[in-house]
Amino acid sequence: MMLRIKRVPTVVSNYQKEDGNEGSRRGGGCGRNCLQNCCLQDACLPLYAFKKVDSIVSEKKGVGVFEYDKGEPPVAFLDSLLLGEWEDRVQRGLFRYDVTACETKVIPGKHGFIAQLNEGRHLKKRPTEFRVDKVLQPFDGNKFNFTKVGQEEVLFQFGASEDGEVQFFPDAPIDPENSPSMVAINVSPIEYGHVLLIPRVLDCLPQRIDSDSLMLAIYMAAEAGNPYFRLGYNSLGAFATINHLHFQAYYLAVPFPIEKAPTKEITTSDGGVKISELVNYPVRGLVFEGGNALLDLSNGVSDACICLQENNIPYNVLIADCGNRIFLLPQCYAEKQALGEVSPELLDTQVNPAVWEISGHMVLKRKKDYEEASEENAWRLLAEVSLSEERFQEVTALIFEAISYRSCVIGTDSENLLEDVNVEHQLVKEVNAINESSHQAMVTGNQDCLVLH
């Protein structure tokens, strides 16, 4: 049995509006200046090569920045390069609407939810059926993916420096044999500077996090060096609309409510990563901070993400505080939606609560919802996203099992701990089996394919 929602994904590229098969069949110089073999010969794009470092330092509480030992970077990454190139694409008319003209307000209340009226974001969309019950799905080159975007939508290539120093090349060749990571505009932006980070774009990776891709995103957050520039990730089943590995990012000069939410510390890993639980926030989630080395933070969060992926649990990730603080948020809204468990009132808003909405930036598509926006309404929507307390604790146990297992296999814990983990693993498997049986019983009698309009 398979759960589906008839969804209309946001258009992130001007070429997404075309038929998904058309671009890949033209061959031999398609005329779109895309990122496929037909147009890559002799193609060049700017390249920002960052310095790989081992640690993040905090200049003040909650703000982590990379520690550079040798001078300033050759170009200001956020202000001059990313936002400067983004502004250039505005002048060239590549966006589908002017996001700076969208009304935005902070909703009165102690949490400070942010509401934006963005009526242009749901216009002229291409309908599709999006499967919500599989977090991991194979890449399908016949569907829209980021190799089909025009090179004019790409701002620059982004990768590690080969000589250990920050470098900038305004006109670097694209090497198909060494798939580059790229930063491209989102032509349907949520906010100023809205871009997509696409790791190893030519490798056509499906939407799934691993340690390397997460570390790349952390490097980008830290390179920006501004706490108001955040990166987000949506898994399949948690409102990712394209099954091609990518992160989103944008600049918004107010704190997100989730960043201000209180937390309760659970533990500190062997690698020095503090792991806490959100408190008094409508969506239950975990917060990972710090670490003895950048690899510790990246591995801790990526292990947790991989655990969720392998257990088919949709989730969202927010990378905040210049890469020093990462929020991990398992969610179940799409599943509830497919099962008919979300109220018509909430469905009518057409809000798909992905990482930005969960973080407290509510992108509203109807003027009525914007005018009537309240803290109570925002809380009610996000509460539907959250796992129950019981389910969240079960998922947290799975995550800690995965993190503990890494410690075991690299030899930092005793054999007794490994035995404890194996016992816990068996218990969790039994719990999951019970949950799966309950879930199957719940959906029995429904159609094989649930479609919501």
Secondary structure, DSSP 8 states (H G I E B T S, - for coil): -EEEEEE-----SGGGGS-TTHHHHH-S--SS-BSSHHHHTT-EEEEEEE---S-EEEEETTEEEE--SSS--SS-IIIIIIHHHHHHHHHTT-SSS-GGGS-EEE-SSSS--EEEE-GGGGSS---EEEE-S-S-----TTS--GGGSBGGGEEEEEEE-SSSS-EEEEEEE--TTS---EEEE-SS-SSTT-EEEETTGGG---S---HHHHHHHHHHHHHHT-TTEEEEEE-TTTT---SS--EEEEE-SS--HHHHS-EEEEEE-TTSEEEEEE-S-SS--EEEEE-SSHHHHHHHHHHHHHHHHHTT--EEEEEEGGGTEEEEEEB-HHHHHHTT-S-HHHHHTT----HHHHHTEEEE-SHHHHHT--HHHHHHHHHHHB--HHHHHHHHHHHHHHHHHHHHHTTSS-HHHHHHHHHHHHHHHHHHHHHHHHHHHHHTTS-SEE---
